[in-house]
Every structure is written in C-alpha cells, then in structure tokens.
Amino acid sequence: MSKSKRAPAGPKRPRIADLQAALQASEQRATAIVETAVNAIITIDENCIIETVNSATERLFGFTREEMIGRNISMLMPNPYRDRHDSYVKNYLRTGVKRIIGIGREAVGQRKDGSVFPLDLSVGEAVLPSGRRIFTGIIRDLTERKALEDKILHISEEEQARIGQDIHDDLCQQLAAIGCLVKVAQKNLAKQNYPEAENLAEIVSLLSKANTRARETSRGLMPVVLDSSGLMDALKELAASTTRAYEIDCDFRFANPVVVKDAKMAVQLFRIAQEAVSNAVKHSQATRVDIRLAREHGSIVLIVRDNGIGIPDKPSQGTGMGLLTMNHRAQMMGGTISVSPRSTGGTQVTCSVPAPPKAPKS
C-alpha cells in the first residue's frame, strides 16, 4: 500500500503569549512616546475629569499625577475660565459646534502655586470602541514667547515715541515757521492787490491743516499711560483728535463705563482702536467713524465702525500690516479680532478679549 501524503501545514498561528507580548511592547512604546514628549498631554472624559497626564504636565503645572487624575480639568485654569469650561464642553456635546476642539487656541493656565501663565492649547477628540468619548489636550507653555513679544512691543513703543517727538520738535516747528513766513508774504501782496495773494492764502490754509495733522500724528505716536479709568478718556480723545486732524465725524460712545484695571490691556485696546480708526480714515475713505466699548458676557468688546468703501479684495500693504498688528495685539490678550463688511456699507472691526473678573463688592 502506498503511504498517504500529509497536507502541507498552514500558516502558524501566533500564540496568545506572543500576542500579549506584542501588545505589551506596543503599550510600552506608546507610553514612552507620551512620557518623553516636551509638551503636556492630558486626556479627559465627557465630564471633564482628568484620566491621564504625562510627565510634562507635572512639570508644567507643579501637581503630581495623583493630584490631577480623577479631578476636573478646570483645576488647571484660573477664573473666569475655570467657571466656564464645563459649559463649553456640554454645549459642544449637545450641539456639535466646535469652539476649540480640532481648532486650538491660546489660553491661560494656573499652576499649583497659584501663578498663571499663557499657553497654546490643541484639543483632539476620539471615540473608543466601547463608544466612550475622550478628549486629548496638548499644551505648550508660551511664557518665553510672550516675554519676547512684550519686549518687541516695548521696543516698538519706544521707537514710535522717538518718531513722534521728532515730528513734534522738528517737522511741526518747521511747518509753523513756514506758515508764518507765507502769511506775512500773503498780507504784503494783498495790500498791493496782487492776485497771487489768494494763492498764498490757500497755501497758508493748507500749511495750517498739515501742521494740525502732524501734531495729532505726533500725539498718537507718544507713549500711552492709562490708569483703570484712563481707557475711556483716551478713546474719547482719540475720537476728538481724529475729528480735528481729518475733519470727519468721529464719536466715542458707551452704554456703561468700562473699567480696565490691567494697564497693559488698556494700552493694547487703545492701540487697536487707534489702528482701526487710522485704517478707516486713510484706506476706507470714511467720513464717519464710531468707536464703541462695552463689557458683554464676560468679555470686553471694542468696536470701530466706519461708512467707507468697505474691505478691499486685495488689501494694500498698509492695511495688511495694520490688520496683522491688531490681530497680534488681540492674541496677546487671549482675544480675537474680526473684520467684516457692514450691511449699510463700510467696515466693522470687532475686538473681543476676556474680561478680568470684577472685584467682589464689600
């Protein structure tokens, strides 16, 4: 009898022990990646409860992971963000409208010792096979970058002040002297009934307007020092000086006084208003500009409206740099800038920044 041939063996199935070893190696690799990451990485559940943190999170916030895991993520935030955070997540779960998730933004964190610091936050979302939803936040400390930005802005303010002083001491004085000489010549020609006297009278008028504009420009470049109520007065003066320099209607209005105790924030808001008004006058050909300041829903809102030609399809270099500067200033305060056309014509610039919490009433 012939011997029966055995069928060739199929692919060898991995043993359970091998699968477990591979799974363990994969988990160790993932853990090593997360633990050695430079940025803080935090996962939370749908109720905003911290599930995992990496070593960078401990270093950044000063808490141990045992102190963080099982607690609400709001423990790492100062007010007013702490009180608002859970409502943001609940609103997203209810509506699906993303405000931070998948987008990222600059925010403020609070360490264990109570100190606050600027941070960049990116949030991702994942749905596990069980159907459970988790959120992963990657946090980058912006302290050094913000310090550099502050230094750059300080240098910029100093340079602006120098230019403003030069305009006041040099250009304005020369324009005034030329105006006086031309005025004397105009009077002499007028006495002798020379027709050229009318031309010189027009030159005197133009020189006077140029001198006024130069002085207002010089004043706008000077350092701004504002106290808690100074922003309101500064915006009022900005409107008045714009009217004087450009002979247009510029008003500052408010429903209720807005107190900004943070001097740096007050200066940044003033500079944003100044830039928006300048753009409206110089680039939009506006004849009316309205400045508004309000405190709404935990934010300070600054609005500059004009009746000009609207937003150009291709902004000029001047307007482009102005928008970049305004956006940069707003971001430094954790806020946003939006520029949109008005239904009645013209442009509206809106700056919204988180308002510092009001002091409790005694």
C-alpha positions in Angstrom: 0.0 0.0 0.0 1.2 3.4 -0.7 1.7 5.8 2.1 -0.7 8.7 2.3 0.8 12.1 2.0 0.2 14.7 4.8 -1.3 18.0 3.8 1.1 20.9 4.0 0.9 22.8 7.2 -0.9 26.2 7.1 0.5 29.4 8.4 1.4 29.1 12.0 -1.0 30.9 14.3 0.6 33.3 16.8 0.3 32.0 20.4 -1.6 34.0 23.0 1.7 34.7 24.8 3.1 36.2 21.6 0.1 38.4 21.2 0.3 39.6 24.8 4.0 40.3 24.4 3.3 42.3 21.2 0.5 44.2 22.9 2.7 45.0 25.9 5.5 46.2 23.7 3.1 48.5 21.8 1.8 49.9 25.0 5.3 50.5 26.3 6.2 52.3 23.1 3.1 54.5 23.3 3.8 55.3 26.9 7.4 56.1 26.2 6.4 58.5 23.4 3.9 60.3 25.6 6.1 60.4 28.7 9.1 61.9 26.7 7.0 64.5 24.9 8.1 68.0 25.5 4.6 69.4 25.7 2.0 68.5 28.3 -0.6 65.9 27.2 -3.8 65.4 29.2 -6.9 63.2 28.4 -10.3 63.8 30.0 -13.7 62.2 29.7 -17.0 63.7 28.7 -17.4 65.0 32.3 -14.1 66.9 32.1 -12.5 64.5 34.5 -8.8 64.0 34.0 -7.9 60.4 33.1 -4.2 60.6 32.2 -1.4 63.1 32.2 2.3 62.8 31.2 5.4 63.9 33.0 5.5 67.2 31.1 2.1 68.0 32.6 3.5 67.5 36.1 6.5 69.8 35.4 4.4 72.5 33.8 1.6 72.7 36.4 3.5 71.6 39.5 0.9 68.9 40.5 1.7 65.2 40.7 -0.4 63.0 38.5 -2.0 61.5 41.6 -3.2 65.0 42.5 -4.7 65.6 39.0 -6.1 62.2 37.9 -9.8 62.0 38.9 -10.3 65.7 39.3 -11.9 68.2 36.9 -9.6 69.7 34.3 -10.7 73.2 35.5 -8.3 72.8 38.4 -5.6 73.8 36.0 -7.3 77.1 35.0 -7.8 80.5 36.7 -11.1 82.3 36.8 -13.1 83.2 34.8 -12.0 80.3 32.6 -12.5 77.8 35.4 -16.1 78.6 35.9 -16.9 78.5 32.1 -15.0 75.4 30.9 -17.6 72.7 31.7 -20.3 74.6 29.9 -18.2 74.8 26.8 -17.8 71.0 26.7 -21.5 70.4 27.5 -22.5 72.8 24.8 -20.3 71.0 22.3 -21.7 67.6 23.2 -25.2 69.0 22.8 -24.8 71.0 19.6 -21.7 69.6 17.9 -20.4 73.2 17.3 -16.6 73.3 17.8 -15.1 76.3 19.5 -11.7 74.7 20.5 -11.8 71.0 19.6 -9.8 70.4 16.4 -9.0 74.1 16.2 -6.7 75.1 19.0 -6.3 78.5 20.7 -4.2 80.5 23.2 -5.4 80.3 26.8 -4.2 80.8 30.3 -3.2 78.1 32.8 -2.8 78.1 36.6 0.0 76.3 38.4 -0.2 74.6 41.8 1.4 77.7 43.4 -1.4 79.9 42.0 0.7 81.6 39.3 -0.8 81.9 35.9 0.9 81.6 32.5 0.0 81.8 28.8 -0.4 78.6 26.9 -1.2 77.2 23.5 -4.0 74.5 23.7 -4.8 72.0 21.0 -7.7 69.6 21.7 -8.5 66.4 19.8 -11.4 64.0 20.2 -11.6 60.2 20.0 -14.5 57.7 20.3 -13.3 54.4 21.7 -14.6 51.0 20.5 -16.9 51.0 23.6 -18.5 54.2 22.4 -17.0 56.2 25.1 -15.7 59.6 24.1 -12.4 61.1 25.3 -10.6 64.4 24.6 -6.9 64.8 24.4 -5.3 68.2 25.1 -1.7 69.1 24.1 -0.5 72.1 26.0 2.6 74.3 25.1 4.0 76.9 27.5 4.1 80.3 25.9 5.8 82.2 28.7 9.1 82.8 26.9 7.4 83.7 23.6 5.1 86.1 25.3 8.0 87.7 27.1 9.7 88.2 23.8 6.6 89.6 22.3 6.3 92.1 25.2 9.9 93.1 24.6 9.3 93.6 20.9 6.2 95.7 21.6 8.1 97.8 24.2 10.9 98.5 21.6 8.2 99.4 19.1 6.5 101.8 21.5 9.9 103.4 22.3 10.6 103.8 18.5 7.1 105.3 18.0 7.7 107.7 20.8 11.1 108.8 19.2 9.4 109.4 15.8 6.6 111.2 17.5 9.0 113.5 19.4 10.9 114.2 16.2 7.8 115.1 14.3 6.7 117.5 17.1 10.1 119.1 17.6 11.2 119.3 14.0 8.5 118.9 11.4 5.8 120.8 13.3 8.1 123.7 14.1 9.2 124.0 10.5 5.7 123.9 9.3 4.7 126.6 11.8 7.7 128.8 10.7 6.9 128.3 7.0 3.3 129.2 7.7 4.3 132.4 9.4 6.6 133.5 6.6 3.9 132.7 3.9 1.3 134.6 5.9 3.5 137.7 6.1 4.1 137.5 2.3 0.4 137.0 1.7 -0.5 140.1 3.7 2.0 142.2 1.8 0.8 141.0 -1.6 -2.8 141.6 -0.5 -2.1 145.2 0.5 -0.7 145.8 -3.0 -3.7 144.0 -4.6 -1.6 141.3 -6.2 -3.8 138.3 -7.4 -1.1 135.9 -6.2 -2.3 136.8 -2.6 -5.2 134.4 -3.0 -2.9 131.5 -3.9 -0.7 132.3 -0.8 -3.8 132.4 1.4 -4.7 128.9 0.2 -1.1 127.8 0.9 -1.4 129.2 4.5 -4.6 127.2 5.0 -3.0 124.0 3.7 0.0 124.5 5.9 -2.2 125.0 8.9 -4.1 121.8 8.2 -0.8 119.9 7.6 0.6 121.2 10.9 -2.6 120.2 12.8 -2.4 116.7 11.3 1.3 116.4 12.0 0.7 117.4 15.7 -2.1 114.9 16.0 0.1 112.2 14.4 2.9 113.1 16.8 0.5 112.8 19.8 -0.7 109.4 18.6 2.8 108.1 18.5 3.6 109.2 22.0 3.6 106.6 24.9 0.2 105.8 26.3 0.0 105.6 30.1 -3.5 104.6 31.2 -5.0 104.0 34.7 -8.1 102.0 35.4 -10.4 104.6 34.0 -8.0 106.1 31.5 -9.1 104.0 28.6 -12.4 105.7 28.4 -10.8 109.2 28.4 -8.2 108.0 25.8 -10.8 106.7 23.4 -12.7 110.0 23.8 -9.6 112.0 23.0 -8.9 109.7 20.1 -12.3 110.5 18.6 -11.8 114.2 19.2 -8.2 114.3 17.7 -9.4 112.3 14.6 -12.1 114.9 14.0 -9.6 117.8 14.3 -7.0 116.2 12.1 -9.1 114.8 9.3 -12.2 117.0 9.6 -14.6 114.0 9.8 -17.2 112.9 12.3 -15.7 110.6 14.8 -17.5 109.7 18.0 -16.9 107.6 21.1 -20.0 106.2 22.8 -20.7 103.6 25.5 -23.8 102.4 27.4 -22.0 101.9 30.7 -18.5 102.9 31.8 -16.0 100.1 31.3 -13.1 99.9 33.8 -10.0 98.1 32.6 -7.7 97.8 35.6 -4.9 95.9 33.7 -2.8 98.8 32.3 -1.2 96.7 29.6 -4.6 95.5 28.4 -5.9 99.1 28.4 -2.9 100.2 26.2 -3.3 97.3 23.8 -7.1 98.0 23.4 -6.3 101.7 22.8 -3.7 100.9 20.2 -6.1 98.5 18.4 -8.7 101.3 18.3 -6.1 103.7 17.1 -5.1 101.4 14.2 -8.7 100.7 13.3 -9.6 104.4 13.1 -6.4 105.1 11.1 -7.3 102.4 8.6 -10.8 103.8 8.3 -9.7 107.3 7.6 -6.6 106.5 5.4 -7.7 103.5 3.4 -11.5 103.3 3.6 -12.2 107.0 2.7 -14.6 107.1 5.6 -16.4 110.4 6.5 -17.8 109.0 9.8 -16.2 106.6 12.4 -17.8 105.3 15.5 -15.9 103.8 18.5 -17.8 101.6 21.0 -16.6 100.0 24.2 -18.7 97.5 26.2 -18.4 94.7 28.7 -20.6 91.8 27.4 -20.9 88.2 28.7 -17.5 88.2 30.5 -15.7 89.9 27.6 -14.5 93.4 26.9 -15.7 94.3 23.4 -14.2 97.1 21.3 -16.0 98.0 18.1 -14.8 100.5 15.4 -17.3 101.2 12.6 -17.0 103.4 9.5 -19.0 104.3 6.5 -16.2 104.0 4.0 -15.8 101.9 0.8 -15.5 98.6 2.7 -12.9 95.9 2.8 -10.9 95.8 -0.4 -10.5 92.5 -2.2 -6.7 92.9 -2.1 -5.7 95.0 0.9 -2.8 97.3 0.4 0.4 96.7 2.3 -0.5 99.4 4.8 -3.9 97.9 5.7 -2.5 94.4 5.7 0.2 95.3 8.2 -2.3 97.1 10.3 -4.6 94.1 10.5 -1.7 91.9 11.4 -0.7 94.3 14.2 -4.2 94.4 15.6 -4.6 90.7 15.5 -1.3 90.2 17.2 -2.2 92.6 20.0 -5.6 90.8 20.5 -3.9 87.4 20.7 -1.5 88.7 23.3 -4.6 89.3 25.5 -6.2 86.0 24.7 -8.7 87.7 22.4 -9.8 87.8 18.8 -10.2 90.3 16.0 -12.8 90.2 13.3 -13.1 92.5 10.3 -16.4 92.4 8.4 -18.4 94.5 5.9 -21.5 96.3 7.3 -24.9 95.8 5.7 -25.2 99.6 5.4 -21.8 100.0 3.8 -18.4 100.4 5.4 -16.4 98.2 7.7 -16.7 97.0 11.3 -13.7 95.9 13.3 -14.5 94.0 16.5 -12.0 93.1 19.2 -13.2 90.8 22.0 -10.9 89.9 24.9 -11.7 88.0 28.1 -12.5 90.5 30.9 -10.7 90.2 34.2 -13.1 89.2 36.9 -14.8 92.0 38.7 -13.7 92.7 42.2 -16.2 91.4 44.8 -18.4 94.0 46.4 -17.5 94.7 50.0 
